[in-house]
Amino acid sequence: MPRCDEGPGAAAATYVLGVDVGSTVLRCHVYDKAATVRGTSCKKIETLHPHLGWVELDPEVLWTQFTDVIKETVQAAGLQTNQIAGLGISTQRGTFITWNKKTGKPFHNFISWQDLRASQLVNSWNSSLILKVIRTVFTVLHFLTQSSRYLTASNLTFTTQHVSLRLSWILKNITEVQQAANANNCCFGTIDTWLLYKLTKGSVYATDYSNASSTGLFEPFQMCWSSNLSRLLSIPMSIYPPVEDTNHSFGSVDPDIFGLPIPITALVADQQAAMFGQCCFHAGDVKLTMGTGTFWDVNTGNQLHMSRGGLYPLIGWKIGKEVVFLAEGNTSDTGSTIKWAKELDLFTSVEDTSRMAQSVADSEGVCFVPSFSGLQAPVNDPYACASFMGLKPTTTRNHLIRAMLESVAFRNKQLYDPVKEVRLPLTTIRADGGVSNNSFIMQMTSDLINKKIDKPINTDMSCLGAAFLAGLGLGFWTDKEQLKKLRRTEIVFEPQRDSGEYKLAMDNWIKGLGTTPHDSEVRKLKIQGTTFLLR
């Protein structure tokens, strides 16, 4: 791969683009060699809800938004396309699409990672006899061999967040997809694969290891798509894209799109991108992202971490011979909870929420269960509904806001406990994402886990991580040591209160998780676009 300072006219190519296709916002930054943002643009991602629990994205709308933010970012920076050395793309994980291999036409909209259409299928498989047999067999094999690979299989549990059963649902329910798959005329891809395909006008069809490992259909031990799981779910292996290194020469953007070809040198899943942007390069480094959802990731080096506590093993990135693994715990509803409260006019500005929460001594016994998309580990209940509990005539908006912010901190504590079980010395935690700007949540989380939390000046870490990976591949930056020097801390939150002071409130909240209503137990009333869940 040519370096960014080689070739005709390349001397002017002194900037790198990082694009992040998140769950709520599509954002692009252009960075100089000091990793300073020189131009930016963002657009709100519009989700579609054709049925209750279904969450989709229009692929053509997403494509238009994607190209628009790049054009607007370059323009905002006052640059020309020939000054862009390369492009790195970070994307939300678990959101996928299938399309016709011959025509390039999608068979359906993107199916979001938040989509719950396969929840019955998930429950059916998790309680099935065949899965119980699989777990039992591999539990015995693990006992006899102590192989981590068998431990993974012994804990096999499906969730709606993984692509596996949502893709199985598509194949079962959309005849056109099944027929195309049987005729070897079906392409499957997460958002990165689709964008790469579109950017190169169909000439490049690929994904990277971080995105592949996030689908639930990839075998991290053998570094390939899982033939056994695919066979179990009746998913043809022919539909999967080739898997490449995370920073790789994926080709160039067709010159008709931006006027000149731009090298595409990194594809990476958003949480892995944030990990890289935070410079969590060493085993034991921990990253906490609080965006639409919350994601705890710990770098486990070159070893896959198998957990019974709800952590999921992932490939962080593959760069040449280096493969870095992560262990991750997550929950769906964080930023989405705060957004919902704003739509109800519980507050005017997000910046007000910390002040409102701090204006009362406690939540007055009010608990909030943040489960608009079900509850993930350790509860694992896709049908759980969001709810307030313990409401009183004296409850004010401030109590409601405090209960909601506390629920985020309590979930952080709940997810951090399995992280502590990773047999590595854990370093200072680095936080990012929009919700990390909430000082109340950050301080309470630091108190609950009794750890320092480092928040950088720039919290758009997925964009930065994608740019870092792309820049390393181009020779724009020389190595990770140089990248570490470019990361800048804004504030470090340190524990100020003993975690025991929160015990009563958290115990009540945990009880609330166990009594949250299910879809079958509630009436749903639509008022001004907001769904209220009532007993």
Phi, psi and omega in degrees: 000131180292147176285161184291346181254020180245156174092164182298129176072003185285346181298333180279347184279078186243028179220152178234140178262136171238124180242135177236118175265092181275190181279333181238335183226138172256120190229142177229135174235146169250128186247145170266187185289345175270008183062027175272135178287121181258343178195151183208158174204150177212156178219145178285132177276123181270121177262148179252144181229073184296334176217162179302124179090348178271137178226120184228163173232138176283119185296324181288323176296316179298318180298315179297316179297321182298310180293325180295316183294327178293313179300316182292324180293314179299319179293318181297330179278354181071031184250170172251157182302326182288356176268357180267117182285326182185174186229132172243137186239122174252139182222151173301147186262157173077359176263126189222170179210158170235149180212165182287123184296326184279318185259341184078005183277130179294146176276341183195175175290166169301136174262113187290154174298342179272355185291138185246014185298335182265012185299322178293322178295321177299311180297321181296315179292317183295334179257006185285155179294320183297322179289324177297320179295316180301314180298318181296314181300314183284335173296317178295316179298321178295320179298321183282327187248340185059026179282130178298328180298321179288328177297320178301311181295328181290341179256013185304118177220133179272148173227163179288340182289326180285152183295324193321297186279338173290322175293319176300319178298316180299315180296327181281332190249347176244103186303321182300322179292315180299317181295318179295320179297318179294332181266010182057038180236027183236129173255138175244143176196149168280180188302322181300318181294318179296315180295319178298317179299317180288318182297329181258012180052044173085002183276341180233126179232107185195167170222183176242174185293325181294316179291317180300317183291343182271358183276339187083006180244009186247142179263100185292333180291321181260357177058049179204166175298142185279108178291324181294313180292321179297319178295319180299322183262006180059044177253118181296133179296338184293344184273350185279143178280158172299150182248127182242170175301158183292316169253114191209154175280093183276010184100191182235153175298135178303132185299341178293340186278312182241007179097328178219154176288135176244124179298134175259110189239009175200133166238134183205142175292148192299319181289323175292325176296316178297321177300317181289320178296330177280359181060037176274071189269349188245151177304130182099346175292138185236138178234134177241112176253128176237095177241235174302317173240182177247136182225119173260124179231135176236132178287120179252019176067224181266016180243132173286133179261121177262132187225142171262000185262009175106358177279142183249131180282135181224160168270123180286307176194157173234121178233102184062235180277348182279123173238122180248130180257153176234157168242132189228141168235143183211163173221148191281320196250097177235281176299327180295328177293315180293322177298318179299316180296324179292321179294337176273001181064032175287341174206163182270313182231143179303327180297339181283341191295321178298315180297318180297317180294322181282347182284348177240150184292327178200185182276004181059036177084000179281135177239145175238132177258111185275081187222056175292336179240034183080181179244129179271195183305143005270002183281313178055062179231097183292346183263353182301140181250148177294143182197151168263144177225152178081022179293143182226164177300336182269358182294130179248174176302322181298322177294319180297314180297317179298318179299321180290317179292322177299324181297326177293315179295320179295320177295324176300315178297318181297322181278334181286331182304314176294330178300322180297338182283346176296128187278064178217148173291118184275132180272185177302138181279138178248127186248150176206184184093157185304322184287343177292349176279357179272108187294328180296312180297317183296315181293318181294322177296316178301318178297314186294322183263354179056047180221151171288145177232122184263121178249126182281168177297315180260118182263003176274065189287334179293319175299313183295318179298318178297318179294317178303313182296317179296317182294323177297319180295332181273345189083011178295318169242149189278316184199179183292331179297322177294321180296321180303323182288344182270344180283134184236128179274138175265314183205147174244119177275128179243148180304132180241339179232151177291136182300335179298337179293342181260001190301312183299313181297319182288324176299317178296320181294319179296323175297323179297324178299326182281347182242011180296139182292156177256167179304323183286351185250004187235158169256143183247122183240119180272120178229115178052042175081001181249136179265120175258135182253120187238142175297000000 
